Amino acid sequence: MRTVPGSDIRLIVYTVAAGSADAEKLEFLRITNGVRVDGSPPSGPGRFSRP
């Protein structure tokens, strides 16, 4: 987790090996923004929510 100095913003950065199965999964999440095939949003906090 990374923090932004002078603010309460925290960034979580995920990395994977290029060309791996995990890279395909991460790309899928990026493209779909985590929305499921049935159209429902992901559970849990939203992109801009605060804990």
N, CA and C atoms as an extended XYZ file, in Angstrom:
153
Properties=species:S:1:pos:R:3:atomname:S:1:resname:S:1:resid:I:1 pbc="F F F"
N         0.855       -1.163        0.000 N   MET     1
C         0.000        0.000        0.000 CA  MET     1
C         0.904        1.230        0.000 C   MET     1
N         0.502        2.212       -0.772 N   ARG     2
C         1.230        3.475       -0.852 CA  ARG     2
C         0.361        4.569       -0.250 C   ARG     2
N         0.963        5.566        0.327 N   THR     3
C         0.217        6.710        0.858 CA  THR     3
C         0.588        7.954        0.073 C   THR     3
N        -0.319        8.906        0.078 N   VAL     4
C        -0.082       10.184       -0.583 CA  VAL     4
C         0.234       11.191        0.520 C   VAL     4
N         1.458       11.722        0.546 N   PRO     5
C         1.848       12.654        1.602 CA  PRO     5
C         0.885       13.837        1.713 C   PRO     5
N         0.548       14.175        2.942 N   GLY     6
C        -0.309       15.332        3.179 CA  GLY     6
C        -1.787       15.066        2.974 C   GLY     6
N        -2.182       13.805        2.794 N   SER     7
C        -3.597       13.492        2.622 CA  SER     7
C        -3.891       12.139        3.255 C   SER     7
N        -5.173       11.800        3.293 N   ASP     8
C        -5.551       10.493        3.842 CA  ASP     8
C        -5.778        9.463        2.727 C   ASP     8
N        -5.264        9.739        1.542 N   ILE     9
C        -5.433        8.838        0.401 CA  ILE     9
C        -4.413        7.704        0.503 C   ILE     9
N        -4.909        6.481        0.285 N   ARG    10
C        -4.034        5.311        0.241 CA  ARG    10
C        -4.251        4.612       -1.087 C   ARG    10
N        -3.194        4.204       -1.715 N   LEU    11
C        -3.264        3.511       -3.003 CA  LEU    11
C        -2.823        2.070       -2.827 C   LEU    11
N        -3.563        1.160       -3.433 N   ILE    12
C        -3.153       -0.231       -3.471 CA  ILE    12
C        -2.852       -0.545       -4.927 C   ILE    12
N        -1.645       -1.020       -5.181 N   VAL    13
C        -1.193       -1.275       -6.543 CA  VAL    13
C        -0.935       -2.769       -6.696 C   VAL    13
N        -1.547       -3.357       -7.714 N   TYR    14
C        -1.340       -4.772       -7.989 CA  TYR    14
C        -0.464       -4.922       -9.223 C   TYR    14
N         0.485       -5.838       -9.159 N   THR    15
C         1.320       -6.131      -10.318 CA  THR    15
C         1.367       -7.643      -10.519 C   THR    15
N         1.526       -8.052      -11.753 N   VAL    16
C         1.625       -9.466      -12.100 CA  VAL    16
C         2.627       -9.608      -13.244 C   VAL    16
N         3.058      -10.836      -13.467 N   ALA    17
C         3.976      -11.100      -14.574 CA  ALA    17
C         3.234      -10.947      -15.895 C   ALA    17
N         3.859      -10.243      -16.830 N   ALA    18
C         3.255      -10.043      -18.156 CA  ALA    18
C         3.009      -11.386      -18.835 C   ALA    18
N         1.841      -11.518      -19.461 N   GLY    19
C         1.515      -12.728      -20.206 CA  GLY    19
C         1.027      -13.881      -19.356 C   GLY    19
N         0.959      -13.705      -18.048 N   SER    20
C         0.516      -14.786      -17.162 CA  SER    20
C        -1.008      -14.834      -17.095 C   SER    20
N        -1.522      -15.934      -16.536 N   ALA    21
C        -2.970      -16.056      -16.333 CA  ALA    21
C        -3.458      -14.946      -15.397 C   ALA    21
N        -2.643      -14.601      -14.406 N   ASP    22
C        -3.024      -13.518      -13.493 CA  ASP    22
C        -3.078      -12.183      -14.212 C   ASP    22
N        -2.209      -11.970      -15.197 N   ALA    23
C        -2.242      -10.734      -15.981 CA  ALA    23
C        -3.555      -10.641      -16.750 C   ALA    23
N        -4.027      -11.756      -17.284 N   GLU    24
C        -5.308      -11.760      -17.998 CA  GLU    24
C        -6.446      -11.426      -17.045 C   GLU    24
N        -6.420      -11.953      -15.837 N   LYS    25
C        -7.468      -11.679      -14.849 CA  LYS    25
C        -7.456      -10.212      -14.436 C   LYS    25
N        -6.265       -9.663      -14.225 N   LEU    26
C        -6.165       -8.254      -13.847 CA  LEU    26
C        -6.642       -7.351      -14.977 C   LEU    26
N        -6.328       -7.701      -16.209 N   GLU    27
C        -6.799       -6.941      -17.368 CA  GLU    27
C        -8.316       -7.011      -17.476 C   GLU    27
N        -8.887       -8.173      -17.207 N   PHE    28
C       -10.342       -8.322      -17.234 CA  PHE    28
C       -10.984       -7.387      -16.209 C   PHE    28
N       -10.412       -7.333      -15.002 N   LEU    29
C       -10.947       -6.430      -13.978 CA  LEU    29
C       -10.826       -4.973      -14.411 C   LEU    29
N        -9.714       -4.628      -15.066 N   ARG    30
C        -9.526       -3.251      -15.524 CA  ARG    30
C       -10.579       -2.878      -16.559 C   ARG    30
N       -10.812       -3.777      -17.496 N   ILE    31
C       -11.745       -3.498      -18.584 CA  ILE    31
C       -13.185       -3.443      -18.089 C   ILE    31
N       -13.555       -4.367      -17.214 N   THR    32
C       -14.951       -4.454      -16.760 CA  THR    32
C       -15.237       -3.620      -15.524 C   THR    32
N       -14.188       -3.045      -14.925 N   ASN    33
C       -14.337       -2.281      -13.691 CA  ASN    33
C       -14.943       -3.144      -12.591 C   ASN    33
N       -14.741       -4.457      -12.685 N   GLY    34
C       -15.210       -5.379      -11.659 CA  GLY    34
C       -16.675       -5.742      -11.743 C   GLY    34
N       -17.401       -5.252      -12.771 N   VAL    35
C       -18.825       -5.565      -12.905 CA  VAL    35
C       -18.969       -7.013      -13.361 C   VAL    35
N       -19.838       -7.740      -12.708 N   ARG    36
C       -20.035       -9.151      -13.011 CA  ARG    36
C       -20.789       -9.326      -14.326 C   ARG    36
N       -20.758      -10.552      -14.842 N   VAL    37
C       -21.425      -10.868      -16.108 CA  VAL    37
C       -22.917      -10.561      -16.030 C   VAL    37
N       -23.526      -10.763      -14.849 N   ASP    38
C       -24.966      -10.493      -14.709 CA  ASP    38
C       -25.268       -9.001      -14.567 C   ASP    38
N       -24.235       -8.163      -14.608 N   GLY    39
C       -24.433       -6.718      -14.555 CA  GLY    39
C       -24.415       -6.122      -13.164 C   GLY    39
N       -24.308       -6.978      -12.136 N   SER    40
C       -24.309       -6.447      -10.775 CA  SER    40
C       -22.934       -5.898      -10.415 C   SER    40
N       -22.898       -4.842       -9.624 N   PRO    41
C       -21.613       -4.260       -9.242 CA  PRO    41
C       -20.892       -5.158       -8.245 C   PRO    41
N       -19.601       -4.980       -8.082 N   PRO    42
C       -18.866       -5.779       -7.106 CA  PRO    42
C       -19.315       -5.429       -5.695 C   PRO    42
N       -19.211       -6.389       -4.787 N   SER    43
C       -19.561       -6.105       -3.398 CA  SER    43
C       -18.419       -5.350       -2.741 C   SER    43
N       -18.695       -4.731       -1.639 N   GLY    44
C       -17.654       -4.020       -0.918 CA  GLY    44
C       -17.619       -2.547       -1.299 C   GLY    44
N       -16.608       -1.846       -0.774 N   PRO    45
C       -16.517       -0.404       -1.021 CA  PRO    45
C       -16.323       -0.082       -2.492 C   PRO    45
N       -16.844        1.059       -2.901 N   GLY    46
C       -16.712        1.496       -4.275 CA  GLY    46
C       -15.369        2.117       -4.551 C   GLY    46
N       -15.156        2.484       -5.768 N   ARG    47
C       -13.872        3.020       -6.203 CA  ARG    47
C       -13.460        4.256       -5.417 C   ARG    47
N       -14.393        5.130       -5.106 N   PHE    48
C       -14.047        6.375       -4.431 CA  PHE    48
C       -14.571        6.453       -3.007 C   PHE    48
N       -14.946        5.332       -2.430 N   SER    49
C       -15.471        5.356       -1.069 CA  SER    49
C       -14.350        5.436       -0.060 C   SER    49
N       -14.693        5.836        1.107 N   ARG    50
C       -13.726        5.923        2.204 CA  ARG    50
C       -14.118        4.896        3.257 C   ARG    50
N       -13.117        4.315        3.932 N   PRO    51
C       -13.414        3.318        4.977 CA  PRO    51
C       -14.143        3.938        6.141 C   PRO    51
